[in-house]
């Protein structure tokens, strides 16, 4: 209850400040009072729905995911839009307060000419423009952006890759979160067809098939069984695959985990559980290892020592591990693994990426050092997939759902 109270105070403070800015823009209209009443009516509705979502989050995830997805999209979109609006209004107040405090000059809040507007109104109008941009971006993100699958391609050269594997093509997918798609089969099939169009040698899935329970994956078995790879499909579990985020008893959790393992097999994936195997070609081989989820601040189900047991320093090794913090804590500069494939971060499903400007930013960078794309240190690589699905916020803004294509080459290739 205390958390609800704190959240309510914060949201009310944001709304009061937004109302102050809106009033500055509309007070000269005769119908301003109607717009003000509408503002508070909408916000009261949002408060009621937010309380409903928070109070029943786990049950809604299981029983009414479509309702959860619909209202969480609206609430988050409106909240971000408000923040964009009040930022510039707050900026003006901070400038005004700073000048007042420093006593540099006598601030004039009202305009002195009918041909000019006050700085406060000018900045608030900029805020309104920013809010409109955010509203449009987030509306696109929850309607079209979450299905705007993109293919990200990387070519990586290794000095110890066996010659027979030069040119190996891998497709990596991650974070399906099938419970979030509800019944959007046609939209998801676009992504499936895009994967098959790459004609990969292998498909590696790096965890989080569901949100809370194996039942979410049942309707999707046939579609994901249609994924085609010339040599095989392999997978691992992510933190959401252990039924820990729903209202389940230990017995129900165990049953969900067991069934989800069967679903991996029915989809055509070989699930790797803290184990490794060799892939052979023309008498040469590389090692493929996969482990249960291990995260710095999440589940630590997997064991890296068991996962890599039996491999030698001479083996070229690819590791499938859902959470990239494993690479930071247990692989980098500690163990010889040439390529680690992870997901988990989703790129926070929002950010800015402009490749030709070498610009890549998302708030998730302040939580994970390596959060999207390819990273290298001393010839050891990790690729962090931005995720195929979505969770929490039912959309993607500036951070498209990803299908990764990795091609491995020898140094001389």
DAFEN-V676620 format. One record per residue. N is the residue number from 0. PHI is phi as a letter, one per 20 degrees, with the letter a starting at -180 (999 if undefined). Layout:
BEGIN
N_PHI ; N_PHI
END
This chain:
BEGIN
0_999 ; 1_f ; 2_f ; 3_f ; 4_f ; 5_f ; 6_f ; 7_f ; 8_f ; 9_f ; 10_f ; 11_f ; 12_f ; 13_f ; 14_f ; 15_f ; 16_f ; 17_f ; 18_f ; 19_g ; 20_f ; 21_f ; 22_f ; 23_f ; 24_e ; 25_d ; 26_g ; 27_e ; 28_e ; 29_f ; 30_e ; 31_g ; 32_f ; 33_f ; 34_f ; 35_f ; 36_f ; 37_f ; 38_g ; 39_f ; 40_f ; 41_f ; 42_f ; 43_f ; 44_f ; 45_f ; 46_g ; 47_f ; 48_f ; 49_f ; 50_f ; 51_f ; 52_f ; 53_f ; 54_f ; 55_c ; 56_g ; 57_f ; 58_f ; 59_f ; 60_g ; 61_e ; 62_e ; 63_c ; 64_f ; 65_f ; 66_f ; 67_f ; 68_f ; 69_f ; 70_f ; 71_f ; 72_f ; 73_f ; 74_f ; 75_f ; 76_f ; 77_f ; 78_f ; 79_f ; 80_f ; 81_f ; 82_f ; 83_f ; 84_f ; 85_f ; 86_g ; 87_f ; 88_f ; 89_f ; 90_g ; 91_f ; 92_f ; 93_f ; 94_f ; 95_f ; 96_f ; 97_f ; 98_f ; 99_f ; 100_f ; 101_f ; 102_l ; 103_f ; 104_b ; 105_e ; 106_f ; 107_d ; 108_f ; 109_e ; 110_f ; 111_d ; 112_b ; 113_f ; 114_e ; 115_c ; 116_c ; 117_f ; 118_g ; 119_g ; 120_f ; 121_f ; 122_f ; 123_f ; 124_f ; 125_f ; 126_f ; 127_f ; 128_f ; 129_f ; 130_f ; 131_f ; 132_f ; 133_f ; 134_f ; 135_f ; 136_f ; 137_f ; 138_f ; 139_f ; 140_f ; 141_e ; 142_d ; 143_d ; 144_f ; 145_f ; 146_d ; 147_e ; 148_g ; 149_c ; 150_e ; 151_d ; 152_d ; 153_c ; 154_d ; 155_c ; 156_d ; 157_c ; 158_e ; 159_d ; 160_f ; 161_g ; 162_g ; 163_f ; 164_d ; 165_f ; 166_n ; 167_g ; 168_d ; 169_d ; 170_d ; 171_d ; 172_c ; 173_b ; 174_l ; 175_f ; 176_l ; 177_f ; 178_f ; 179_f ; 180_f ; 181_l ; 182_c ; 183_e ; 184_f ; 185_f ; 186_f ; 187_f ; 188_g ; 189_g ; 190_f ; 191_f ; 192_f ; 193_f ; 194_f ; 195_f ; 196_f ; 197_f ; 198_l ; 199_f ; 200_f ; 201_c ; 202_d ; 203_d ; 204_d ; 205_d ; 206_n ; 207_m ; 208_f ; 209_c ; 210_e ; 211_c ; 212_b ; 213_f ; 214_g ; 215_f ; 216_e ; 217_g ; 218_f ; 219_d ; 220_g ; 221_f ; 222_f ; 223_f ; 224_f ; 225_f ; 226_f ; 227_d ; 228_c ; 229_f ; 230_d ; 231_q ; 232_c ; 233_c ; 234_b ; 235_c ; 236_e ; 237_d ; 238_f ; 239_e ; 240_e ; 241_d ; 242_l ; 243_e ; 244_d ; 245_c ; 246_e ; 247_d ; 248_f ; 249_g ; 250_f ; 251_f ; 252_f ; 253_f ; 254_f ; 255_f ; 256_f ; 257_f ; 258_f ; 259_f ; 260_f ; 261_f ; 262_f ; 263_g ; 264_f ; 265_f ; 266_e ; 267_n ; 268_e ; 269_e ; 270_e ; 271_e ; 272_c ; 273_l ; 274_b ; 275_b ; 276_b ; 277_d ; 278_d ; 279_d ; 280_b ; 281_l ; 282_n ; 283_d ; 284_b ; 285_c ; 286_d ; 287_c ; 288_c ; 289_b ; 290_c ; 291_f ; 292_g ; 293_b ; 294_c ; 295_g ; 296_c ; 297_c ; 298_g ; 299_c ; 300_e ; 301_f ; 302_c ; 303_f ; 304_f ; 305_f ; 306_f ; 307_e ; 308_g ; 309_n ; 310_e ; 311_d ; 312_f ; 313_e ; 314_f ; 315_f ; 316_c ; 317_d ; 318_d ; 319_d ; 320_b ; 321_g ; 322_e ; 323_f ; 324_f ; 325_f ; 326_f ; 327_f ; 328_e ; 329_c ; 330_d ; 331_g ; 332_m ; 333_c ; 334_c ; 335_e ; 336_c ; 337_f ; 338_b ; 339_d ; 340_d ; 341_c ; 342_b ; 343_m ; 344_f ; 345_m ; 346_l ; 347_m ; 348_m ; 349_b ; 350_r ; 351_c ; 352_c ; 353_c ; 354_g ; 355_f ; 356_d ; 357_l ; 358_d ; 359_b ; 360_b ; 361_b ; 362_g ; 363_f ; 364_f ; 365_e ; 366_d ; 367_c ; 368_f ; 369_d ; 370_c ; 371_a ; 372_n ; 373_e ; 374_c ; 375_c ; 376_b ; 377_l ; 378_m ; 379_d ; 380_d ; 381_c ; 382_d ; 383_d ; 384_f ; 385_f ; 386_n ; 387_e ; 388_d ; 389_b ; 390_b ; 391_m ; 392_f ; 393_e ; 394_a ; 395_b ; 396_c ; 397_m ; 398_b ; 399_f ; 400_f ; 401_d ; 402_d ; 403_e ; 404_d ; 405_d ; 406_d ; 407_d ; 408_c ; 409_f ; 410_g ; 411_e ; 412_f
END
